[in-house]
Amino acid sequence: MIRNDQDLARIDFAKGDGLVPVIVQDAASARVLMLGYMNSSAAAETLRRGRVVFWSRSKNRLWEKGETSGHSLKLVSMTLDCDADTLLIRATPAGPVCHRGTTTCFDDVADDAVAAETLGFLDELEAIITHRMTSATDTSYTAKLLAAGPRRVAQKVGEEGVEVALAGAAGDVEELVSESADLLYHLIVMLKSRDLSLRDVTAELRRRHDDAVARGA
């Protein structure tokens, strides 16, 4: 794992005339997002900023992903391969990674449409909740709940969790789905109220999984 200047010194930039390829992977889903290149300055800036910075071969300068679009890549981890000439970065993307507006640079639009029809709606729901958080004129249930404060939001999460447990114990499938939807919604509201998202949760699940694999569990 690359964490400091001492670790950065292990990277063999000379082999690639000052550059190393960088594979960027979604920390939550493990999907490969893009390929870029770094020189020593870009790698150091990535660690310093906590956001992924590349060396742009076309612009001939440092380039932070998302500096114009806002679709940055929040650094989760940076790992060096066995030959010390390739980096694997696990990151949390703040929106589409590809300039085409797709989730990754290796998907076509059709692939992204399929993904959007599954769990992708949760991202859309988060965006709606965020908008209602920041809109001064919003009078929705979400806005009123957030205005009541974090303790009230947490109370609702607890109540919905109990409802899910009761529905699961009773074996009522329709009720279980309905209450689970309520729980997910209120959980997202609570996360957003603390400036977090579901990606932070899935990143933690991925970290635990990786740790378990490393321990041979």
N, C-alpha and C positions, 0 to 999 in steps of 0.2 A: 504494500500500500504506500502511495506517495503522500506524505503528510507535511514535509518540511524541506528546507534547502538541502539538507544532507541526503534526503531521498531523491530530490531532483538531480543531484550530481550523479546518480546511478544511470540516468537515461543517456543512451548512446546517440546523441544528435549528429555526430560526425559521420556515421554510416550513411545517412541520407542527406548529406550536404547541408546540415544544420536543421533539418526537419525530420519529424517522426509522424507517421500516420496515427490518427486517433479515432477509435471506434466509440461512438456514443450510444449508450444503451439506456432505455427507460428504467429507472430504479424500481418502479412499481410493477411493471408488466414484463420486464426483461426483453422487450422488443428492441431490435437494433433500429436506431433513429437516423443516424447519418454517419458519414466519414468526413473527417477534416484533418488538418495538419497543424502541428505546433512546433515552434522553435523554443529555445530555452526561456525567452521572455514571456511567451504566451503561456507556457506551463506555470511559470512563477506567478503571473498575473491571475491565472485561474485559481490557484491556491489562495492568493491574497484577497481576491474579490468574492470567492465562493460562488462564482458564475463562470461558465465555460468561455474561454477566450482562445481564438485560433490565430494562426498567422495566415492572412489572406494572400495567396500567391498572385491574384489578379490586381489587388489594391496595393500590394507590397507594403503592408502594415499590419499591426495588431488589429483584430476585429472581434469584438464581443458579440456572440450570437444574440440576436434580438435587439441590437443597438438602435435599429430604426423601426423594426416591426413591434418591438416589445415582447416578442416570443423568446425570452431568454431561457437558458438551461442552468438550473440551480445545481451546483456540484454536490453530489452525495459521496462519491469515492473516486479515486484515481489509482489505477493498478498498472504495473509494468509487466510486460510479458517476459518469457524465459530468456529471450535474446537481448532484452533491454532496449529494443528499438521500435516498440509499438505500445501505445497506451490504450487501455480500456477505461472509459469514463462512464460511471453510472450517474445519471442526472434526473432531475425532476423538471420536465418541460412546462413552460408557462404558455401553452398554446401550440398550434401546429408547428412542426419543425421544418418541413420542406417549404420552399418558396412557392410551390403550387397550392399551398394551403392544406396539404395532407399531413397526417400524423407523423409519417416517416418518409425519408427520401427513397425508400425501397418499396413503397406501396404504390399501387395505382389508385385512382379515384374510386373504382368499384370496390376494391378491398376495404377502403376506409368507410364506404357506405355500409358495408356489412357490419363492420365493427361498431359504427354509430347506432345501428339498430339493436345492438345488444346492451352492453353496459355503458356505451357512450352517452346515453341520456343522462347519466349521473353528472357528467361534466356540464351538460346543458343546464341541469337543475342547479348546480353550484353557481353558474353564471347568473341565473335568474335571482337566486337568493342574494348574491353579491350586489346586484343592481338594486334590489329592494332595501338592502342595508344602506346604500349610499344615496338613495332618493329621498329628499326632504319632504316631498309631497305624497309619498306612498302611504296608503291607508290599509294595505293588505294585512292578512293575519300574520304573515312573516314579519312585517315591519312592526306591528304591535307587540309581537312576542319578543323581538329584539329590544324594543323600547322598555320592556318590563325588566330587562337585565339578565345577566348570566345565570343567576340563581334560579330564576323562573324557567329559563331554557333548560337548565340541568334537571329541574324537577319534571319537566315534560318528557325528557329523555328517559328518566327513571320510570315514569308512568307507562310510557309506551313499551319499555322493556318488559314490564310486568305483564302487559296485555299480550305481547308476543309469547311469553312463557306459558301463559294460561291457554292461549289458542293452540300452542304446540302440544301441551299436555292433554287437551281435549280431543286432539286429532281432527279439528275442524280446518280443512285445507284452505278453503276460501277465506276464512277469518285469519288464518296464519299469514297468508299472502297480504291481506289488507293491513293487518297490524304491523307486519314487517315493513311495508311501504311507509306507514306512519313513523316507525322507528328510524328508518333510514333518513327520511326527510328531517326529522327533529335532530338527528345526530349531525347531519350536514350543517344545519343552522347553528348548533353549538360549536362545531369546529370553526365555521366561518366567523363566529363571534369572538373567537380567540385567535383569529388570523391564521387558521390552519385549513387544510382541505383533506379530502379522502386520499389524495396522493401521498400525503404525509403518513397516513395510516398504512396504506399499501406498501410504502417504502419501508416502514418498520417491520411489516410482516415479511417482506423480502429479506431484510437484514437478519431476522430471526431464523429464517429458512437457511440462509447462507451460513450462519453460525452453526446451525445444527448439522448441515452437510459437512462443514469443516471438522466438526467433532466426530463425524461418523455416526451421528444419531439417526 
